[in-house]
Every structure is written in structure tokens, then in C-alpha cells.
Amino acid sequence: ATPKRVFVAALDWPGWVRGGKDEGLAVEALLAAAPRIAGVAAGAGLAFDPATLDLEVVERLPGGSGTEFGVPSSIAEADRTPLDAVEAARLAAIVEAAWTAFDRVAAAAPEELRKGPRGGGRDRTKIVGHVNEADAAYARELGLTSRPTEVPALRAAMLEVLGTPSDGSPLAGRRWTQRYAARRIAWHALDHAWEIEDRTEH
């Protein structure tokens, strides 16, 4: 949280992250997105029932310039806990499902999307390019110094890192832990998938 912006993230479900001007609005946005994350969970072969949600705040973290810019950039203490093989595979499956959801939404959308209230907003091709470029940058945080230029190969390399058991230490001696990396990567793909959906004329 910062005085101007708050992000709320579900630790158990990478990608289920929403923001708002205060904590209440952020939680409201998180709950509103539950049906959408249920679809992502299904894509990962996981059960998720929005009707049985039980939210518990386990950490509150100070935000920084990234938060105010619009990025859930704070790493929680829970993000530093170890990952066994089963949990690592689960996180990787959710990230892969988030990418699949983004690809599906982008493929079905028109090139020109509805403009925002001030007439702004990227069209579909630019959003797709932005997400792919961001993933290439995220790959560096995962320690992938030799990054494939083709999107499927890049994603496969990233999923291999995310799906490997971990003691919870930052990846490649950098800053991101595996749990945080999964959340950040899935959030970015889904945030733009849902943006495209919301900006598509029906």
C-alpha cells in the first residue's frame, strides 16, 4: 500500500491481484475478479469455487514508486517460503494458464479497442507486444541470461525455472523469489487480458 494506491494479492493464486485507491476498493476489485480467476484455474486443471471464498489478510506491506506507478512490486515474507515439487508445478501451471488466457482473449479481440475516458489506450497488437516484451524482461529476473526470441520457447524456459523446487531464496541471486515471480508474470498477462476484454466492443 501507498497513500494513493493499494494492491491486494491472493498468495495461493498467482495472477489474482487487483488494485484500488484504498484497501477496501482493492479487495472489492479482487472479489469481482474471482469468476475470471476461476477460469484460469480451470485452465490449469485446478478447482476454484468463487462461492467458497474465505479471505484472510496475512501481510500488509509498504508500497513504493512501483506501487504508485501501477505494479504490485512488493515481495511478501510469504513469497520467501520453500516450494516443493508439487507446489512449484502448480505455480507454473497457473502461469501457463494465464498466458493461455491472454493469447485466447487477444486472438478473439478486434485490433481497435474501445478508448478510455480520455481517449487513450493501446490497441490489441501493441498490448500483445508489450506483454511479450515484459516477459523477456521478467526472464532476466529469473536468471535466464540467454533468452529465446520466440515467444513459445521463452515461455517454456521461464516455466522450467518456475516449476523447479526452491528453498525460497531469490532467483539467480537477484531480487525476485519464485512465488513472487509467478504472481508478477501471471498478473501482468491477466491484467492485460482483462483490459482487452473490458475494452472490446460487444
C-alpha positions as CSV (number, residue, x, y, z in Angstrom):
1,A,0.0,0.0,0.0
2,T,0.9,3.6,-0.5
3,P,-1.3,6.6,0.4
4,K,-2.6,6.8,-3.2
5,R,-2.7,3.2,-4.4
6,V,-3.2,-0.3,-2.9
7,F,-2.7,-3.7,-4.4
8,V,-4.2,-6.9,-2.9
9,A,-2.8,-10.2,-4.0
10,A,-4.0,-13.8,-3.3
11,L,-0.9,-15.7,-2.2
12,D,-2.4,-19.0,-3.2
13,W,-3.3,-17.9,-6.7
14,P,-0.7,-16.2,-8.8
15,G,-2.2,-13.6,-11.1
16,W,-5.2,-12.9,-8.8
17,V,-4.1,-9.4,-8.0
18,R,-6.2,-6.2,-8.2
19,G,-5.6,-2.6,-7.2
20,G,-7.6,0.3,-6.0
21,K,-7.3,3.7,-4.4
22,D,-7.5,2.2,-0.9
23,E,-7.6,-1.3,0.6
24,G,-11.4,-1.6,0.6
25,L,-11.6,-0.8,-3.1
26,A,-8.7,-3.1,-3.9
27,V,-10.4,-6.0,-2.0
28,E,-13.7,-5.2,-3.8
29,A,-11.9,-5.4,-7.2
30,L,-10.2,-8.7,-6.2
31,L,-13.5,-10.3,-5.3
32,A,-15.1,-9.0,-8.5
33,A,-12.3,-10.8,-10.5
34,A,-13.0,-14.2,-8.8
35,P,-15.0,-15.6,-11.7
36,R,-12.2,-14.7,-14.1
37,I,-9.5,-16.3,-12.0
38,A,-11.7,-19.4,-11.7
39,G,-11.5,-19.7,-15.5
40,V,-7.7,-19.5,-15.3
41,A,-7.6,-22.1,-12.5
42,A,-9.7,-24.4,-14.7
43,G,-7.2,-24.0,-17.5
44,A,-4.5,-25.1,-15.1
45,G,-6.6,-28.2,-14.1
46,L,-7.3,-26.8,-10.6
47,A,-10.5,-26.5,-8.7
48,F,-11.6,-23.0,-7.7
49,D,-15.0,-22.1,-6.4
50,P,-15.7,-18.4,-6.1
51,A,-18.7,-19.2,-3.9
52,T,-16.5,-20.6,-1.1
53,L,-14.0,-17.8,-0.8
54,D,-12.6,-17.1,2.6
55,L,-10.2,-14.2,2.5
56,E,-7.7,-13.6,5.3
57,V,-5.2,-10.8,5.3
58,V,-1.8,-12.3,6.3
59,E,0.5,-9.5,5.4
60,R,0.4,-5.8,4.8
61,L,3.4,-4.3,3.1
62,P,4.5,-0.7,2.4
63,G,4.5,0.1,-1.3
64,G,6.9,2.3,-3.2
65,S,7.2,4.0,-6.6
66,G,6.3,0.8,-8.4
67,T,3.0,0.6,-6.5
68,E,2.1,4.1,-7.3
69,F,3.0,3.5,-11.0
70,G,0.6,0.6,-11.0
71,V,2.7,-2.5,-10.4
72,P,2.4,-5.0,-7.5
73,S,6.1,-4.7,-6.8
74,S,6.4,-5.6,-3.1
75,I,7.7,-9.0,-2.2
76,A,6.0,-10.6,0.8
77,E,7.6,-12.7,3.5
78,A,5.3,-15.5,2.4
79,D,7.0,-15.3,-1.0
80,R,10.2,-16.4,0.6
81,T,8.9,-19.8,1.8
82,P,10.2,-23.0,0.2
83,L,8.5,-24.7,-2.8
84,D,8.3,-28.5,-3.1
85,A,7.9,-30.2,-6.5
86,V,4.1,-30.3,-6.2
87,E,3.7,-26.6,-5.4
88,A,6.3,-25.5,-7.9
89,A,4.4,-27.4,-10.6
90,R,1.1,-25.9,-9.5
91,L,2.5,-22.3,-9.7
92,A,4.0,-23.0,-13.2
93,A,0.7,-24.4,-14.4
94,I,-1.2,-21.3,-13.3
95,V,1.3,-19.0,-15.0
96,E,1.0,-21.1,-18.2
97,A,-2.8,-20.9,-17.9
98,A,-2.6,-17.1,-17.5
99,W,-0.6,-16.9,-20.8
100,T,-3.1,-19.2,-22.5
101,A,-5.9,-16.9,-21.3
102,F,-4.1,-13.9,-22.6
103,D,-3.5,-15.5,-26.0
104,R,-7.1,-16.6,-26.3
105,V,-8.5,-13.1,-25.5
106,A,-6.1,-11.3,-27.7
107,A,-6.8,-13.6,-30.7
108,A,-10.5,-13.1,-30.4
109,A,-10.3,-9.3,-30.0
110,P,-10.5,-6.7,-32.7
111,E,-7.4,-4.7,-33.5
112,E,-9.0,-1.4,-32.4
113,L,-10.2,-1.4,-28.8
114,R,-12.6,1.0,-27.1
115,K,-10.8,4.1,-25.9
116,G,-10.6,5.1,-22.3
117,P,-12.5,8.1,-20.9
118,R,-9.7,10.4,-22.0
119,G,-9.4,8.8,-25.4
120,G,-6.3,6.8,-24.6
121,G,-5.3,3.1,-24.6
122,R,-3.2,0.9,-26.8
123,D,-4.7,-1.3,-29.5
124,R,-4.5,-5.0,-29.4
125,T,-1.2,-5.5,-31.3
126,K,0.6,-3.0,-29.1
127,I,-0.7,-4.7,-26.0
128,V,0.5,-8.1,-27.2
129,G,3.9,-6.6,-28.0
130,H,4.0,-5.0,-24.6
131,V,3.2,-8.2,-22.7
132,N,5.8,-10.2,-24.7
133,E,8.5,-7.6,-24.2
134,A,7.7,-7.5,-20.5
135,D,8.1,-11.3,-20.3
136,A,11.5,-11.0,-21.9
137,A,12.5,-8.6,-19.1
138,Y,11.0,-10.8,-16.5
139,A,13.1,-13.7,-17.8
140,R,16.2,-11.8,-16.8
141,E,14.8,-11.7,-13.2
142,L,14.5,-15.5,-13.4
143,G,18.2,-15.7,-14.3
144,L,17.7,-16.5,-17.9
145,T,20.6,-14.7,-19.4
146,S,20.3,-16.5,-22.8
147,R,16.7,-15.8,-23.7
148,P,14.9,-17.3,-26.7
149,T,13.5,-14.7,-29.1
150,E,10.4,-16.8,-30.0
151,V,7.6,-16.4,-27.5
152,P,6.8,-20.2,-27.0
153,A,10.4,-21.0,-26.4
154,L,10.8,-18.1,-24.0
155,R,7.7,-19.1,-22.0
156,A,8.9,-22.7,-21.9
157,A,12.2,-21.7,-20.4
158,M,10.5,-19.5,-17.9
159,L,8.1,-22.3,-16.9
160,E,11.0,-24.6,-16.4
161,V,12.5,-22.2,-13.8
162,L,9.2,-21.6,-12.1
163,G,8.4,-25.3,-11.9
164,T,11.6,-26.3,-10.2
165,P,11.6,-26.9,-6.4
166,S,13.1,-24.0,-4.4
167,D,14.2,-23.1,-0.9
168,G,12.5,-19.7,-1.3
169,S,15.7,-17.7,-2.0
170,P,15.8,-15.0,-4.6
171,L,16.3,-16.4,-8.1
172,A,19.8,-16.2,-9.6
173,G,21.0,-14.1,-6.8
174,R,18.7,-11.2,-7.9
175,R,15.6,-9.9,-6.1
176,W,12.6,-12.0,-7.2
177,T,11.7,-15.2,-5.5
178,Q,9.8,-17.9,-7.3
179,R,6.5,-17.3,-5.7
180,Y,6.7,-13.5,-6.4
181,A,7.9,-14.1,-10.0
182,A,4.9,-16.4,-10.6
183,R,2.5,-13.8,-9.3
184,R,4.0,-10.9,-11.2
185,I,4.2,-12.7,-14.5
186,A,0.6,-14.1,-14.2
187,W,-0.7,-10.8,-13.0
188,H,0.7,-8.9,-16.0
189,A,-0.7,-11.3,-18.5
190,L,-4.1,-11.4,-16.9
191,D,-4.3,-7.7,-16.2
192,H,-3.9,-7.0,-19.9
193,A,-6.2,-9.9,-20.9
194,W,-8.9,-8.4,-18.8
195,E,-8.2,-5.0,-20.1
196,I,-8.7,-6.2,-23.7
197,E,-11.9,-7.9,-22.7
198,D,-13.2,-4.8,-21.0
199,R,-12.2,-2.6,-23.9
200,T,-13.8,-4.8,-26.6
201,E,-17.0,-3.5,-28.1
202,H,-19.8,-6.0,-27.7
